[in-house]
């Protein structure tokens, strides 16, 4: 297991929790690597001056069986974001494969979703907890269309319920397999009135990925 987090305390706590989980399961020697680094900024252009950490090398060179993430929810007009977005556009890892989804006033989670798809191996799976704005905003249209190029396994709508006590946005959970969707594939769509895990879905249905609309009420992004 490898992990990356910009917050050093979060990286430390994650490492401890994962190691403790392995020890409780008694699954042999744990292989856990958690690094305090920025997933959105690539400094390979100065790598000849500063030795890159194993975390940076793994982030940019490995392909993963599973990619799980909870990207930050930071709006484009938040204080200091213009300068940070400019830095991300110039130093984004795998930029040539990802920058095409950065449209209009994109929120910070957009490049994370695109990178997650690139980090996964072919046939690997991606699970992400993101802002519900991915469902219907115009700046997220390109990333929705990119998601629909792969096999969308599940979309969970949290129906106006905040998943975390201090969160200020609604959430959507996406589970995607990095592979072209098979003919006739159906997406599992769930609607929750409470926190997932604390109660079952209020509604559950299978929807064809052909013609699938991300938005629970709209039809902005439609698969072909």
PyMOL CGO cylinders between C-alpha atoms (Angstrom):
from pymol import cmd
from pymol.cgo import CYLINDER

trace = [
    CYLINDER, 0.00, 0.00, 0.00, 1.25, 3.45, -0.97, 0.3, 1, 1, 1, 1, 1, 1,
    CYLINDER, 1.25, 3.45, -0.97, -0.27, 6.74, 0.08, 0.3, 1, 1, 1, 1, 1, 1,
    CYLINDER, -0.27, 6.74, 0.08, 0.33, 10.44, -0.50, 0.3, 1, 1, 1, 1, 1, 1,
    CYLINDER, 0.33, 10.44, -0.50, -0.95, 13.43, 1.47, 0.3, 1, 1, 1, 1, 1, 1,
    CYLINDER, -0.95, 13.43, 1.47, -0.07, 17.10, 1.52, 0.3, 1, 1, 1, 1, 1, 1,
    CYLINDER, -0.07, 17.10, 1.52, -0.69, 17.31, 5.26, 0.3, 1, 1, 1, 1, 1, 1,
    CYLINDER, -0.69, 17.31, 5.26, 2.24, 15.80, 7.23, 0.3, 1, 1, 1, 1, 1, 1,
    CYLINDER, 2.24, 15.80, 7.23, 0.05, 14.97, 10.24, 0.3, 1, 1, 1, 1, 1, 1,
    CYLINDER, 0.05, 14.97, 10.24, -2.50, 13.19, 8.03, 0.3, 1, 1, 1, 1, 1, 1,
    CYLINDER, -2.50, 13.19, 8.03, 0.32, 11.21, 6.40, 0.3, 1, 1, 1, 1, 1, 1,
    CYLINDER, 0.32, 11.21, 6.40, 1.64, 10.17, 9.83, 0.3, 1, 1, 1, 1, 1, 1,
    CYLINDER, 1.64, 10.17, 9.83, -1.79, 9.15, 11.14, 0.3, 1, 1, 1, 1, 1, 1,
    CYLINDER, -1.79, 9.15, 11.14, -2.53, 7.20, 7.96, 0.3, 1, 1, 1, 1, 1, 1,
    CYLINDER, -2.53, 7.20, 7.96, 0.73, 5.31, 8.24, 0.3, 1, 1, 1, 1, 1, 1,
    CYLINDER, 0.73, 5.31, 8.24, -0.02, 4.41, 11.86, 0.3, 1, 1, 1, 1, 1, 1,
    CYLINDER, -0.02, 4.41, 11.86, -3.60, 3.32, 11.14, 0.3, 1, 1, 1, 1, 1, 1,
    CYLINDER, -3.60, 3.32, 11.14, -2.56, 1.13, 8.20, 0.3, 1, 1, 1, 1, 1, 1,
    CYLINDER, -2.56, 1.13, 8.20, 0.28, -0.51, 10.12, 0.3, 1, 1, 1, 1, 1, 1,
    CYLINDER, 0.28, -0.51, 10.12, -2.03, -1.14, 13.08, 0.3, 1, 1, 1, 1, 1, 1,
    CYLINDER, -2.03, -1.14, 13.08, -4.64, -2.65, 10.76, 0.3, 1, 1, 1, 1, 1, 1,
    CYLINDER, -4.64, -2.65, 10.76, -2.08, -5.05, 9.27, 0.3, 1, 1, 1, 1, 1, 1,
    CYLINDER, -2.08, -5.05, 9.27, -0.89, -6.10, 12.72, 0.3, 1, 1, 1, 1, 1, 1,
    CYLINDER, -0.89, -6.10, 12.72, -4.44, -6.78, 13.90, 0.3, 1, 1, 1, 1, 1, 1,
    CYLINDER, -4.44, -6.78, 13.90, -5.13, -8.90, 10.83, 0.3, 1, 1, 1, 1, 1, 1,
    CYLINDER, -5.13, -8.90, 10.83, -1.85, -10.78, 11.33, 0.3, 1, 1, 1, 1, 1, 1,
    CYLINDER, -1.85, -10.78, 11.33, -1.21, -10.85, 7.59, 0.3, 1, 1, 1, 1, 1, 1,
    CYLINDER, -1.21, -10.85, 7.59, 2.57, -11.01, 7.77, 0.3, 1, 1, 1, 1, 1, 1,
    CYLINDER, 2.57, -11.01, 7.77, 5.04, -8.18, 7.35, 0.3, 1, 1, 1, 1, 1, 1,
    CYLINDER, 5.04, -8.18, 7.35, 3.16, -5.02, 6.37, 0.3, 1, 1, 1, 1, 1, 1,
    CYLINDER, 3.16, -5.02, 6.37, 4.26, -3.20, 3.23, 0.3, 1, 1, 1, 1, 1, 1,
    CYLINDER, 4.26, -3.20, 3.23, 3.01, 0.33, 3.85, 0.3, 1, 1, 1, 1, 1, 1,
    CYLINDER, 3.01, 0.33, 3.85, 4.50, 3.49, 2.38, 0.3, 1, 1, 1, 1, 1, 1,
    CYLINDER, 4.50, 3.49, 2.38, 2.87, 6.85, 3.11, 0.3, 1, 1, 1, 1, 1, 1,
    CYLINDER, 2.87, 6.85, 3.11, 4.58, 10.04, 1.91, 0.3, 1, 1, 1, 1, 1, 1,
    CYLINDER, 4.58, 10.04, 1.91, 3.99, 13.68, 2.70, 0.3, 1, 1, 1, 1, 1, 1,
    CYLINDER, 3.99, 13.68, 2.70, 3.94, 15.17, -0.81, 0.3, 1, 1, 1, 1, 1, 1,
    CYLINDER, 3.94, 15.17, -0.81, 1.78, 17.16, -3.18, 0.3, 1, 1, 1, 1, 1, 1,
    CYLINDER, 1.78, 17.16, -3.18, 0.06, 14.89, -5.70, 0.3, 1, 1, 1, 1, 1, 1,
    CYLINDER, 0.06, 14.89, -5.70, -0.62, 17.77, -8.08, 0.3, 1, 1, 1, 1, 1, 1,
    CYLINDER, -0.62, 17.77, -8.08, 2.85, 19.30, -8.42, 0.3, 1, 1, 1, 1, 1, 1,
    CYLINDER, 2.85, 19.30, -8.42, 5.63, 17.56, -10.31, 0.3, 1, 1, 1, 1, 1, 1,
    CYLINDER, 5.63, 17.56, -10.31, 9.14, 18.90, -9.80, 0.3, 1, 1, 1, 1, 1, 1,
    CYLINDER, 9.14, 18.90, -9.80, 10.86, 16.55, -12.25, 0.3, 1, 1, 1, 1, 1, 1,
    CYLINDER, 10.86, 16.55, -12.25, 12.20, 19.56, -14.13, 0.3, 1, 1, 1, 1, 1, 1,
    CYLINDER, 12.20, 19.56, -14.13, 14.55, 20.22, -11.20, 0.3, 1, 1, 1, 1, 1, 1,
    CYLINDER, 14.55, 20.22, -11.20, 15.12, 16.56, -10.29, 0.3, 1, 1, 1, 1, 1, 1,
    CYLINDER, 15.12, 16.56, -10.29, 18.72, 16.83, -11.44, 0.3, 1, 1, 1, 1, 1, 1,
    CYLINDER, 18.72, 16.83, -11.44, 19.27, 19.32, -8.59, 0.3, 1, 1, 1, 1, 1, 1,
    CYLINDER, 19.27, 19.32, -8.59, 17.30, 17.62, -5.84, 0.3, 1, 1, 1, 1, 1, 1,
    CYLINDER, 17.30, 17.62, -5.84, 17.06, 13.84, -5.41, 0.3, 1, 1, 1, 1, 1, 1,
    CYLINDER, 17.06, 13.84, -5.41, 13.44, 12.73, -5.74, 0.3, 1, 1, 1, 1, 1, 1,
    CYLINDER, 13.44, 12.73, -5.74, 11.87, 10.75, -2.91, 0.3, 1, 1, 1, 1, 1, 1,
    CYLINDER, 11.87, 10.75, -2.91, 10.65, 7.17, -3.43, 0.3, 1, 1, 1, 1, 1, 1,
    CYLINDER, 10.65, 7.17, -3.43, 7.14, 8.59, -3.03, 0.3, 1, 1, 1, 1, 1, 1,
    CYLINDER, 7.14, 8.59, -3.03, 7.55, 10.97, -5.95, 0.3, 1, 1, 1, 1, 1, 1,
    CYLINDER, 7.55, 10.97, -5.95, 8.99, 8.22, -8.13, 0.3, 1, 1, 1, 1, 1, 1,
    CYLINDER, 8.99, 8.22, -8.13, 6.16, 5.84, -7.21, 0.3, 1, 1, 1, 1, 1, 1,
    CYLINDER, 6.16, 5.84, -7.21, 3.52, 8.53, -7.83, 0.3, 1, 1, 1, 1, 1, 1,
    CYLINDER, 3.52, 8.53, -7.83, 4.75, 9.24, -11.34, 0.3, 1, 1, 1, 1, 1, 1,
    CYLINDER, 4.75, 9.24, -11.34, 6.01, 5.84, -12.52, 0.3, 1, 1, 1, 1, 1, 1,
    CYLINDER, 6.01, 5.84, -12.52, 3.94, 3.06, -10.94, 0.3, 1, 1, 1, 1, 1, 1,
    CYLINDER, 3.94, 3.06, -10.94, 0.55, 1.75, -12.01, 0.3, 1, 1, 1, 1, 1, 1,
    CYLINDER, 0.55, 1.75, -12.01, -1.80, 0.62, -9.28, 0.3, 1, 1, 1, 1, 1, 1,
    CYLINDER, -1.80, 0.62, -9.28, -4.40, -2.13, -8.88, 0.3, 1, 1, 1, 1, 1, 1,
    CYLINDER, -4.40, -2.13, -8.88, -6.60, 0.16, -6.79, 0.3, 1, 1, 1, 1, 1, 1,
    CYLINDER, -6.60, 0.16, -6.79, -6.63, 3.95, -6.43, 0.3, 1, 1, 1, 1, 1, 1,
    CYLINDER, -6.63, 3.95, -6.43, -8.71, 5.37, -3.56, 0.3, 1, 1, 1, 1, 1, 1,
    CYLINDER, -8.71, 5.37, -3.56, -8.99, 9.04, -2.76, 0.3, 1, 1, 1, 1, 1, 1,
    CYLINDER, -8.99, 9.04, -2.76, -10.89, 11.89, -1.15, 0.3, 1, 1, 1, 1, 1, 1,
    CYLINDER, -10.89, 11.89, -1.15, -9.69, 14.94, -3.12, 0.3, 1, 1, 1, 1, 1, 1,
    CYLINDER, -9.69, 14.94, -3.12, -9.90, 18.36, -1.49, 0.3, 1, 1, 1, 1, 1, 1,
    CYLINDER, -9.90, 18.36, -1.49, -12.94, 20.48, -2.24, 0.3, 1, 1, 1, 1, 1, 1,
    CYLINDER, -12.94, 20.48, -2.24, -11.52, 23.91, -3.07, 0.3, 1, 1, 1, 1, 1, 1,
    CYLINDER, -11.52, 23.91, -3.07, -13.39, 26.24, -5.39, 0.3, 1, 1, 1, 1, 1, 1,
    CYLINDER, -13.39, 26.24, -5.39, -11.57, 28.10, -8.13, 0.3, 1, 1, 1, 1, 1, 1,
    CYLINDER, -11.57, 28.10, -8.13, -12.44, 31.47, -6.61, 0.3, 1, 1, 1, 1, 1, 1,
    CYLINDER, -12.44, 31.47, -6.61, -11.14, 30.62, -3.12, 0.3, 1, 1, 1, 1, 1, 1,
    CYLINDER, -11.14, 30.62, -3.12, -8.41, 32.96, -1.80, 0.3, 1, 1, 1, 1, 1, 1,
    CYLINDER, -8.41, 32.96, -1.80, -5.00, 32.13, -3.28, 0.3, 1, 1, 1, 1, 1, 1,
    CYLINDER, -5.00, 32.13, -3.28, -6.42, 29.61, -5.72, 0.3, 1, 1, 1, 1, 1, 1,
    CYLINDER, -6.42, 29.61, -5.72, -5.63, 31.51, -8.92, 0.3, 1, 1, 1, 1, 1, 1,
    CYLINDER, -5.63, 31.51, -8.92, -1.88, 31.30, -8.25, 0.3, 1, 1, 1, 1, 1, 1,
    CYLINDER, -1.88, 31.30, -8.25, -2.13, 27.68, -7.12, 0.3, 1, 1, 1, 1, 1, 1,
    CYLINDER, -2.13, 27.68, -7.12, -4.17, 26.66, -10.17, 0.3, 1, 1, 1, 1, 1, 1,
    CYLINDER, -4.17, 26.66, -10.17, -1.58, 28.29, -12.41, 0.3, 1, 1, 1, 1, 1, 1,
    CYLINDER, -1.58, 28.29, -12.41, 1.15, 26.28, -10.65, 0.3, 1, 1, 1, 1, 1, 1,
    CYLINDER, 1.15, 26.28, -10.65, -0.86, 23.06, -11.04, 0.3, 1, 1, 1, 1, 1, 1,
    CYLINDER, -0.86, 23.06, -11.04, -1.37, 23.67, -14.78, 0.3, 1, 1, 1, 1, 1, 1,
    CYLINDER, -1.37, 23.67, -14.78, 2.39, 24.17, -15.22, 0.3, 1, 1, 1, 1, 1, 1,
    CYLINDER, 2.39, 24.17, -15.22, 3.63, 21.36, -12.94, 0.3, 1, 1, 1, 1, 1, 1,
    CYLINDER, 3.63, 21.36, -12.94, 0.89, 18.72, -13.13, 0.3, 1, 1, 1, 1, 1, 1,
    CYLINDER, 0.89, 18.72, -13.13, 2.22, 15.13, -13.20, 0.3, 1, 1, 1, 1, 1, 1,
    CYLINDER, 2.22, 15.13, -13.20, 1.47, 13.38, -16.51, 0.3, 1, 1, 1, 1, 1, 1,
    CYLINDER, 1.47, 13.38, -16.51, 0.41, 16.80, -17.77, 0.3, 1, 1, 1, 1, 1, 1,
    CYLINDER, 0.41, 16.80, -17.77, 0.08, 15.90, -21.43, 0.3, 1, 1, 1, 1, 1, 1,
    CYLINDER, 0.08, 15.90, -21.43, -2.52, 13.23, -20.56, 0.3, 1, 1, 1, 1, 1, 1,
    CYLINDER, -2.52, 13.23, -20.56, -4.44, 15.20, -17.95, 0.3, 1, 1, 1, 1, 1, 1,
    CYLINDER, -4.44, 15.20, -17.95, -4.48, 18.91, -18.78, 0.3, 1, 1, 1, 1, 1, 1,
    CYLINDER, -4.48, 18.91, -18.78, -7.31, 18.49, -21.31, 0.3, 1, 1, 1, 1, 1, 1,
    CYLINDER, -7.31, 18.49, -21.31, -9.87, 18.19, -18.50, 0.3, 1, 1, 1, 1, 1, 1,
    CYLINDER, -9.87, 18.19, -18.50, -8.91, 21.53, -16.93, 0.3, 1, 1, 1, 1, 1, 1,
    CYLINDER, -8.91, 21.53, -16.93, -11.70, 23.64, -18.38, 0.3, 1, 1, 1, 1, 1, 1,
    CYLINDER, -11.70, 23.64, -18.38, -13.21, 26.94, -17.34, 0.3, 1, 1, 1, 1, 1, 1,
    CYLINDER, -13.21, 26.94, -17.34, -12.96, 27.62, -13.57, 0.3, 1, 1, 1, 1, 1, 1,
    CYLINDER, -12.96, 27.62, -13.57, -12.24, 24.02, -12.56, 0.3, 1, 1, 1, 1, 1, 1,
    CYLINDER, -12.24, 24.02, -12.56, -12.33, 23.02, -8.90, 0.3, 1, 1, 1, 1, 1, 1,
    CYLINDER, -12.33, 23.02, -8.90, -9.27, 21.37, -7.40, 0.3, 1, 1, 1, 1, 1, 1,
    CYLINDER, -9.27, 21.37, -7.40, -10.75, 17.86, -7.41, 0.3, 1, 1, 1, 1, 1, 1,
    CYLINDER, -10.75, 17.86, -7.41, -10.88, 17.76, -11.24, 0.3, 1, 1, 1, 1, 1, 1,
    CYLINDER, -10.88, 17.76, -11.24, -7.15, 17.07, -11.82, 0.3, 1, 1, 1, 1, 1, 1,
    CYLINDER, -7.15, 17.07, -11.82, -7.21, 14.52, -8.98, 0.3, 1, 1, 1, 1, 1, 1,
    CYLINDER, -7.21, 14.52, -8.98, -9.93, 12.51, -10.74, 0.3, 1, 1, 1, 1, 1, 1,
    CYLINDER, -9.93, 12.51, -10.74, -8.03, 12.61, -14.04, 0.3, 1, 1, 1, 1, 1, 1,
    CYLINDER, -8.03, 12.61, -14.04, -4.77, 11.58, -12.36, 0.3, 1, 1, 1, 1, 1, 1,
    CYLINDER, -4.77, 11.58, -12.36, -6.48, 8.71, -10.52, 0.3, 1, 1, 1, 1, 1, 1,
    CYLINDER, -6.48, 8.71, -10.52, -7.52, 7.23, -13.86, 0.3, 1, 1, 1, 1, 1, 1,
    CYLINDER, -7.52, 7.23, -13.86, -3.95, 7.57, -15.15, 0.3, 1, 1, 1, 1, 1, 1,
    CYLINDER, -3.95, 7.57, -15.15, -2.40, 6.06, -12.00, 0.3, 1, 1, 1, 1, 1, 1,
    CYLINDER, -2.40, 6.06, -12.00, -4.56, 2.92, -12.19, 0.3, 1, 1, 1, 1, 1, 1,
    CYLINDER, -4.56, 2.92, -12.19, -3.32, 0.02, -14.32, 0.3, 1, 1, 1, 1, 1, 1,
    CYLINDER, -3.32, 0.02, -14.32, -5.45, -1.20, -17.19, 0.3, 1, 1, 1, 1, 1, 1,
    CYLINDER, -5.45, -1.20, -17.19, -8.27, -3.16, -15.56, 0.3, 1, 1, 1, 1, 1, 1,
    CYLINDER, -8.27, -3.16, -15.56, -7.56, -1.54, -12.18, 0.3, 1, 1, 1, 1, 1, 1,
    CYLINDER, -7.56, -1.54, -12.18, -10.24, 0.15, -10.10, 0.3, 1, 1, 1, 1, 1, 1,
    CYLINDER, -10.24, 0.15, -10.10, -10.65, 3.71, -8.87, 0.3, 1, 1, 1, 1, 1, 1,
    CYLINDER, -10.65, 3.71, -8.87, -12.84, 4.76, -5.94, 0.3, 1, 1, 1, 1, 1, 1,
    CYLINDER, -12.84, 4.76, -5.94, -13.28, 8.47, -5.20, 0.3, 1, 1, 1, 1, 1, 1,
    CYLINDER, -13.28, 8.47, -5.20, -15.32, 10.60, -2.81, 0.3, 1, 1, 1, 1, 1, 1,
    CYLINDER, -15.32, 10.60, -2.81, -15.79, 13.95, -4.55, 0.3, 1, 1, 1, 1, 1, 1,
    CYLINDER, -15.79, 13.95, -4.55, -17.92, 17.06, -4.49, 0.3, 1, 1, 1, 1, 1, 1,
    CYLINDER, -17.92, 17.06, -4.49, -21.40, 16.56, -5.96, 0.3, 1, 1, 1, 1, 1, 1,
    CYLINDER, -21.40, 16.56, -5.96, -20.62, 19.40, -8.36, 0.3, 1, 1, 1, 1, 1, 1,
    CYLINDER, -20.62, 19.40, -8.36, -18.95, 16.78, -10.57, 0.3, 1, 1, 1, 1, 1, 1,
    CYLINDER, -18.95, 16.78, -10.57, -22.46, 15.68, -11.56, 0.3, 1, 1, 1, 1, 1, 1,
    CYLINDER, -22.46, 15.68, -11.56, -23.67, 18.76, -13.39, 0.3, 1, 1, 1, 1, 1, 1,
    CYLINDER, -23.67, 18.76, -13.39, -21.31, 21.75, -13.48, 0.3, 1, 1, 1, 1, 1, 1,
    CYLINDER, -21.31, 21.75, -13.48, -20.00, 22.91, -16.84, 0.3, 1, 1, 1, 1, 1, 1,
    CYLINDER, -20.00, 22.91, -16.84, -16.36, 22.95, -15.69, 0.3, 1, 1, 1, 1, 1, 1,
    CYLINDER, -16.36, 22.95, -15.69, -16.60, 19.21, -14.92, 0.3, 1, 1, 1, 1, 1, 1,
    CYLINDER, -16.60, 19.21, -14.92, -18.06, 18.21, -18.29, 0.3, 1, 1, 1, 1, 1, 1,
    CYLINDER, -18.06, 18.21, -18.29, -14.70, 17.04, -19.67, 0.3, 1, 1, 1, 1, 1, 1,
    CYLINDER, -14.70, 17.04, -19.67, -13.90, 14.88, -16.65, 0.3, 1, 1, 1, 1, 1, 1,
    CYLINDER, -13.90, 14.88, -16.65, -17.40, 13.35, -16.75, 0.3, 1, 1, 1, 1, 1, 1,
    CYLINDER, -17.40, 13.35, -16.75, -16.89, 12.42, -20.38, 0.3, 1, 1, 1, 1, 1, 1,
    CYLINDER, -16.89, 12.42, -20.38, -13.49, 10.94, -19.58, 0.3, 1, 1, 1, 1, 1, 1,
    CYLINDER, -13.49, 10.94, -19.58, -15.01, 8.83, -16.80, 0.3, 1, 1, 1, 1, 1, 1,
    CYLINDER, -15.01, 8.83, -16.80, -17.60, 7.53, -19.24, 0.3, 1, 1, 1, 1, 1, 1,
    CYLINDER, -17.60, 7.53, -19.24, -14.83, 6.20, -21.48, 0.3, 1, 1, 1, 1, 1, 1,
    CYLINDER, -14.83, 6.20, -21.48, -14.24, 3.60, -18.75, 0.3, 1, 1, 1, 1, 1, 1,
    CYLINDER, -14.24, 3.60, -18.75, -16.51, 1.11, -17.00, 0.3, 1, 1, 1, 1, 1, 1,
    CYLINDER, -16.51, 1.11, -17.00, -18.53, 3.03, -14.44, 0.3, 1, 1, 1, 1, 1, 1,
    CYLINDER, -18.53, 3.03, -14.44, -19.33, 0.48, -11.73, 0.3, 1, 1, 1, 1, 1, 1,
    CYLINDER, -19.33, 0.48, -11.73, -21.17, 2.57, -9.15, 0.3, 1, 1, 1, 1, 1, 1,
    CYLINDER, -21.17, 2.57, -9.15, -22.34, 6.11, -8.47, 0.3, 1, 1, 1, 1, 1, 1,
    CYLINDER, -22.34, 6.11, -8.47, -23.64, 6.94, -5.00, 0.3, 1, 1, 1, 1, 1, 1,
    CYLINDER, -23.64, 6.94, -5.00, -25.52, 10.21, -4.45, 0.3, 1, 1, 1, 1, 1, 1,
    CYLINDER, -25.52, 10.21, -4.45, -25.56, 11.46, -0.88, 0.3, 1, 1, 1, 1, 1, 1,
    CYLINDER, -25.56, 11.46, -0.88, -28.76, 13.42, -1.45, 0.3, 1, 1, 1, 1, 1, 1,
    CYLINDER, -28.76, 13.42, -1.45, -28.00, 16.62, 0.43, 0.3, 1, 1, 1, 1, 1, 1,
    CYLINDER, -28.00, 16.62, 0.43, -26.48, 14.85, 3.43, 0.3, 1, 1, 1, 1, 1, 1,
    CYLINDER, -26.48, 14.85, 3.43, -22.97, 15.91, 4.44, 0.3, 1, 1, 1, 1, 1, 1,
    CYLINDER, -22.97, 15.91, 4.44, -20.67, 12.93, 4.97, 0.3, 1, 1, 1, 1, 1, 1,
    CYLINDER, -20.67, 12.93, 4.97, -18.33, 14.76, 7.36, 0.3, 1, 1, 1, 1, 1, 1,
    CYLINDER, -18.33, 14.76, 7.36, -19.44, 17.08, 10.20, 0.3, 1, 1, 1, 1, 1, 1,
    CYLINDER, -19.44, 17.08, 10.20, -17.29, 20.00, 9.04, 0.3, 1, 1, 1, 1, 1, 1,
    CYLINDER, -17.29, 20.00, 9.04, -17.94, 19.58, 5.31, 0.3, 1, 1, 1, 1, 1, 1,
    CYLINDER, -17.94, 19.58, 5.31, -19.75, 22.37, 3.48, 0.3, 1, 1, 1, 1, 1, 1,
    CYLINDER, -19.75, 22.37, 3.48, -20.51, 20.55, 0.20, 0.3, 1, 1, 1, 1, 1, 1,
    CYLINDER, -20.51, 20.55, 0.20, -22.60, 17.57, -0.83, 0.3, 1, 1, 1, 1, 1, 1,
    CYLINDER, -22.60, 17.57, -0.83, -20.81, 14.45, -1.98, 0.3, 1, 1, 1, 1, 1, 1,
    CYLINDER, -20.81, 14.45, -1.98, -20.79, 11.85, -4.75, 0.3, 1, 1, 1, 1, 1, 1,
    CYLINDER, -20.79, 11.85, -4.75, -18.97, 8.52, -4.59, 0.3, 1, 1, 1, 1, 1, 1,
    CYLINDER, -18.97, 8.52, -4.59, -17.60, 7.09, -7.84, 0.3, 1, 1, 1, 1, 1, 1,
    CYLINDER, -17.60, 7.09, -7.84, -16.28, 3.57, -8.47, 0.3, 1, 1, 1, 1, 1, 1,
    CYLINDER, -16.28, 3.57, -8.47, -14.73, 3.06, -11.91, 0.3, 1, 1, 1, 1, 1, 1,
    CYLINDER, -14.73, 3.06, -11.91, -12.83, 0.27, -13.64, 0.3, 1, 1, 1, 1, 1, 1,
    CYLINDER, -12.83, 0.27, -13.64, -10.15, 1.41, -16.05, 0.3, 1, 1, 1, 1, 1, 1,
    CYLINDER, -10.15, 1.41, -16.05, -11.45, -0.48, -19.07, 0.3, 1, 1, 1, 1, 1, 1,
    CYLINDER, -11.45, -0.48, -19.07, -13.84, 0.19, -21.92, 0.3, 1, 1, 1, 1, 1, 1,
    CYLINDER, -13.84, 0.19, -21.92, -17.42, -0.55, -20.84, 0.3, 1, 1, 1, 1, 1, 1,
    CYLINDER, -17.42, -0.55, -20.84, -18.69, -3.87, -22.18, 0.3, 1, 1, 1, 1, 1, 1,
    CYLINDER, -18.69, -3.87, -22.18, -21.74, -3.94, -24.41, 0.3, 1, 1, 1, 1, 1, 1,
    CYLINDER, -21.74, -3.94, -24.41, -24.91, -3.59, -22.33, 0.3, 1, 1, 1, 1, 1, 1,
    CYLINDER, -24.91, -3.59, -22.33, -23.05, -2.63, -19.14, 0.3, 1, 1, 1, 1, 1, 1,
    CYLINDER, -23.05, -2.63, -19.14, -25.24, -1.24, -16.37, 0.3, 1, 1, 1, 1, 1, 1,
    CYLINDER, -25.24, -1.24, -16.37, -24.16, 1.20, -13.67, 0.3, 1, 1, 1, 1, 1, 1,
    CYLINDER, -24.16, 1.20, -13.67, -25.26, 0.66, -10.07, 0.3, 1, 1, 1, 1, 1, 1,
    CYLINDER, -25.26, 0.66, -10.07, -26.79, 3.95, -8.93, 0.3, 1, 1, 1, 1, 1, 1,
    CYLINDER, -26.79, 3.95, -8.93, -27.54, 4.43, -5.23, 0.3, 1, 1, 1, 1, 1, 1,
    CYLINDER, -27.54, 4.43, -5.23, -29.29, 7.28, -3.43, 0.3, 1, 1, 1, 1, 1, 1,
    CYLINDER, -29.29, 7.28, -3.43, -28.57, 7.68, 0.27, 0.3, 1, 1, 1, 1, 1, 1,
    CYLINDER, -28.57, 7.68, 0.27, -30.63, 9.69, 2.74, 0.3, 1, 1, 1, 1, 1, 1,
    CYLINDER, -30.63, 9.69, 2.74, -28.06, 9.04, 5.49, 0.3, 1, 1, 1, 1, 1, 1,
    CYLINDER, -28.06, 9.04, 5.49, -24.39, 8.22, 5.70, 0.3, 1, 1, 1, 1, 1, 1,
    CYLINDER, -24.39, 8.22, 5.70, -23.36, 5.12, 3.73, 0.3, 1, 1, 1, 1, 1, 1,
    CYLINDER, -23.36, 5.12, 3.73, -22.60, 2.35, 6.19, 0.3, 1, 1, 1, 1, 1, 1,
    CYLINDER, -22.60, 2.35, 6.19, -24.90, 3.79, 8.84, 0.3, 1, 1, 1, 1, 1, 1,
    CYLINDER, -24.90, 3.79, 8.84, -28.02, 3.02, 6.82, 0.3, 1, 1, 1, 1, 1, 1,
    CYLINDER, -28.02, 3.02, 6.82, -28.89, 1.38, 3.53, 0.3, 1, 1, 1, 1, 1, 1,
    CYLINDER, -28.89, 1.38, 3.53, -29.60, 3.26, 0.32, 0.3, 1, 1, 1, 1, 1, 1,
    CYLINDER, -29.60, 3.26, 0.32, -32.94, 5.00, 0.02, 0.3, 1, 1, 1, 1, 1, 1,
    CYLINDER, -32.94, 5.00, 0.02, -33.06, 3.91, -3.60, 0.3, 1, 1, 1, 1, 1, 1,
    CYLINDER, -33.06, 3.91, -3.60, -30.99, 1.52, -5.70, 0.3, 1, 1, 1, 1, 1, 1,
    CYLINDER, -30.99, 1.52, -5.70, -31.20, 0.92, -9.43, 0.3, 1, 1, 1, 1, 1, 1,
    CYLINDER, -31.20, 0.92, -9.43, -29.26, -0.36, -12.43, 0.3, 1, 1, 1, 1, 1, 1,
    CYLINDER, -29.26, -0.36, -12.43, -28.91, 2.09, -15.30, 0.3, 1, 1, 1, 1, 1, 1,
    CYLINDER, -28.91, 2.09, -15.30, -27.38, 1.46, -18.71, 0.3, 1, 1, 1, 1, 1, 1,
    CYLINDER, -27.38, 1.46, -18.71, -24.06, 3.23, -19.15, 0.3, 1, 1, 1, 1, 1, 1,
    CYLINDER, -24.06, 3.23, -19.15, -25.11, 3.97, -22.72, 0.3, 1, 1, 1, 1, 1, 1,
    CYLINDER, -25.11, 3.97, -22.72, -27.02, 7.19, -22.25, 0.3, 1, 1, 1, 1, 1, 1,
    CYLINDER, -27.02, 7.19, -22.25, -25.99, 7.49, -18.59, 0.3, 1, 1, 1, 1, 1, 1,
    CYLINDER, -25.99, 7.49, -18.59, -26.39, 10.94, -17.03, 0.3, 1, 1, 1, 1, 1, 1,
    CYLINDER, -26.39, 10.94, -17.03, -24.25, 11.68, -13.98, 0.3, 1, 1, 1, 1, 1, 1,
    CYLINDER, -24.25, 11.68, -13.98, -26.60, 14.26, -12.55, 0.3, 1, 1, 1, 1, 1, 1,
    CYLINDER, -26.60, 14.26, -12.55, -29.38, 12.88, -10.41, 0.3, 1, 1, 1, 1, 1, 1,
    CYLINDER, -29.38, 12.88, -10.41, -31.71, 15.44, -12.02, 0.3, 1, 1, 1, 1, 1, 1,
    CYLINDER, -31.71, 15.44, -12.02, -29.96, 16.62, -15.18, 0.3, 1, 1, 1, 1, 1, 1,
    CYLINDER, -29.96, 16.62, -15.18, -28.55, 15.26, -18.41, 0.3, 1, 1, 1, 1, 1, 1,
    CYLINDER, -28.55, 15.26, -18.41, -25.44, 17.38, -19.03, 0.3, 1, 1, 1, 1, 1, 1,
    CYLINDER, -25.44, 17.38, -19.03, -23.01, 14.46, -19.44, 0.3, 1, 1, 1, 1, 1, 1,
    CYLINDER, -23.01, 14.46, -19.44, -24.36, 11.62, -21.52, 0.3, 1, 1, 1, 1, 1, 1,
    CYLINDER, -24.36, 11.62, -21.52, -22.42, 8.50, -22.45, 0.3, 1, 1, 1, 1, 1, 1,
    CYLINDER, -22.42, 8.50, -22.45, -22.35, 7.28, -26.01, 0.3, 1, 1, 1, 1, 1, 1,
]
cmd.load_cgo(trace, "trace")
